[in-house]
Amino acid sequence: MEAASSRELERLLRQFFAVENARDWRTYAGFLHPQVEWSLIDVGRERRVVGREAYLQAIRSAYDGAATKFRCVETMVDHRRGRIAAVLVDELGERSLEVFDVEDGLIRREWEFFLGRP
């Protein structure tokens, strides 16, 4: 299969983030590969979530009762590898660096590094 262009990867990520901010979990699920892997990395801790259903359960739980939204402030793309990185900032100033691998138009792997406030 042909690699997605940089523009296609950026569009995919913008749409993914928009439905996450809208908490539209049904649409959100459509962006995830069935065997998606999500690694959450914070100081001294790492959590790994494997599979679409486990991912959806974890993300719903993370947002349970929270109205916080985020914005993407920077992206970097390597379309040959199907990889895109994004720096996100939420309304409280908390930052994260997120790296995604995309396969067949779906998010296959995500590494989320919590960076805190500047």
Buried (B, 14 or more C-beta within 10 A) or exposed (E): EEEBEBEBBBEBBEBBBEBBBEEEBEEBBEBBBEEBBBBBBEEEEEEEBEBBEBBBEBBEEEBEEEEEEBEBEEBEBBBEEBBBBBBBBBEEEBBBBBBBBBBEEBBBBBBBBBBEEE
